[in-house]
Amino acid sequence: MDFLNPVINGFSVVLEPTNLLYCLVGVVIGMLIGVLPGLGPAATIAILLPLTYGVEPVTAIIMLAGIFYGAQYGGTITSVLLRLPGEASSVVTVFDGYQMARQGRAGTALGLAAIGSFVGGTAAIIGLTFLAPIVAGFALDFGPPEYSALALLGILLVATISSGARAKALVAAAIGLLLATVGRDMFTGESRFTFGSMQLADGIDFVPIAMGIFGLGEILYNLEERHRAAKAPSKVSNVWPSRGDLKQASGAVGRGSVLGFFLGILPGGGATIASMASYAMEKKRARQPERFGKGAPEGVAGPETANNAAATSSFIPLLTLGIPANATMALMFGALLIQGVQPGPQLVEQNPDLFWGVVNSMYIGNILLLIMSLPLVGIFVRILRVRAAILAPITALITLLGAYTINNSMFDVTLVVVFGIVGYLMKKFGFEPGPLVLAFVLGELLENSLRRSLLMFGGDATGFLTRPISATLLVVFVLVAFLPAIRTFIAKRKGGAGAVTTTNNIEEKV
Amino acid sequence: MSAGRDGSSAVPSGGDANDLPEALTPEQLAAQWEAEKPPAAGALANAGSSLVVLAVGIGALVLSVSMGLGTPAAPQSGLWPFMISCVMVGLGLFQLILGRRNRDAEKFTRMSLAPVTGLVTLAAMVALMPLIGFEIPALILCVIWMRILGGETWRSTALVSVLVVAAFYGIFVLALGTSIPHLF
């Protein structure tokens, strides 16, 4: 049982009072921002990055992770009660959740979602516990060529999945890669793109970029009155689902856990895709698919389970390969780097306390969230009435003052505001900020491994194809890059574009 | 991802509209969201953003060539930025030619004055903070954002603004003891 020793030691890390406290803080913040319209988990994590400077790495990641999966729980509440998805991953919950609320079964919908989320989250943690060390062991043999291919594929997939035009997402990724080159070249020591500025000589810090583009950019974007004032019900009764409801939803919960777990691992996958896929699957499997969209409990339980399972399992590529699977994980990656921890296959071996501490904290977090979503749900329903107009200046001030505390310098604050403008304009012109931040954090790794591989191969780029893993990854890369073009071509020849429109509408909302 | 597609095939259109007022099928919801989206920007905005991308790409291209490319076997500093800028120029051209009719850019409307106002207050705060501390700029920022941008009443604006600034003072100055410039 040697394998289980570090796992059990991880629990002693979690149970330290500080870590428990930060876990609680994280899930409460996650739940709150899930409920409140406006900021998503990525923006919140970006804004709160300065908070992680003063604490241990494991404590920091425990809190940030709590925000991420907590938001999956909280996002359900607005979907069900107001027909406004609090988070992108709860969009499909609106379809049946809101219908259930109209039929006076809001409590049941919320209860099912909470229980589903808990089951999905817990199943995914168990899956993570067993799968992550295997993946990490496998990845220990990865050399620079494999990492180059993996990073390239990761960036491409994230750009592909994001809403809006793919070319624009790729442009954003390219800008992120360029920003990552600012500063001293690791190999030759030459300064790049510094324009003689001393403050740029060491490169641009990750935190101001993330805080500006994700945080402030989103705050500014939300100022354009995107959130209609919705009237929230003052209380929700009877959140404990009946035995019949539970029985009806249990299949959906089980399938959602498995589906979400696997979709979460894939780069570019994650909570949003998992919830959509689960909804589609439940509907396809149902004996009376016409019930869907009219308040089918499975339509709430399945997607909510899947999004939480995916949110949890998307930690696997980050913690085992050092490749973030989505924009939020890119922020975690950045947070770990700030703390001097390099995520990668060595993490499980060299830093078992951190690895298992974070993983095991999710059990505690999920239990806390279950408590908050069932007996305490009334409190969060009341928070729905806090107006966006009051929150916006508070978040903006947190961002500015937080940015100052990074290095006690106004230069960082200015950078945050500048990147805030960039982030706002990007969103306005349809460029997703996610790929930029992801590419920025992977930029250095990608360049280093690419240059090392070229040195290994003596400058011969075909060397990538001589190694099985890098070759496979590159083939997948090419497939992903050109598949949509081929598909559009075929669709055009068939002349059937109508079916795709609805899907696009939903994706754009995301 | 295919949730919407399935939704459109299986749900009868408008069948239950009478039984449940305000009940919308997934595709009606999608249509409603679509209608509520801010108006899309025209071809000019798309062309403009593509040109910016092109300009950045070409600028980076020129700079990276001047850094020296080296050979694949012995790359110099400029090679990697050069590769990225090539991709960027390619994507910029692609966007310029094929992306003209994309509807993913948003038009700037009267609403866009709100972020501009917000930005001005943020810039003012950055400029004033080193001079007079954060309290007064933060208070002004709160008042502008809540009263003018958010349409709160004067009463709640004043109350919340004062509370917020006091809370920030308590957290950042008293509790954490950070060196944020402060007046009091």
Interface residues (C-beta under 8 A of the other chain):
Chain A: R83 V92 V94 F95 Q99 R102 Q103 S163 G164 A165 A167 K168 L170 V171 A174 I175 L177 L178 T181 D185 F187 T188 E190 R192 F193 L216 I219 L220 Y221 L223 E224 E225 R226 R228 I273 M276 A277 Y279 A280 K283 K284 P289 E290 F292 G293 K294 R387 A388 A389 I390 A392 P393 I394 A396 L397 L400 L401 Y404 T405 N408 M410 V413 T414 V417 G420 I421 Y424 K427 K428 F429 G430 F431 E447 L450 R451 L454 L455 G458 G459 D460 A461 A499 V500 T502 T503 N504 N505 I506 E507 E508 K509
Chain B: M1 S2 A3 G4 R5 D6 G7 S8 A10 V11 P12 D16 L20 E22 A23 T25 P26 E27 L29 A30 A31 W33 E34 E36 K37 P38 A41 A45 N46 S49 V53 V56 G57 A60 L63 S64 M67 T71 P72 A73 A74 P75 Q76 S77 G78 L79 W80 P81 I84 S85 V87 M88 L91 G92 F94 Q95 L98 G99 N102 D104 A105 E106 F108 T109 M111 S112 A114 P115 G118 L119 L122 A123 M125 V126 M129 P130 F134 A138 L141 C142 W145 M146 L149 G150 G151 E152 S156 V160 S161 V164 F168 F172 L176 T178 S179 I180
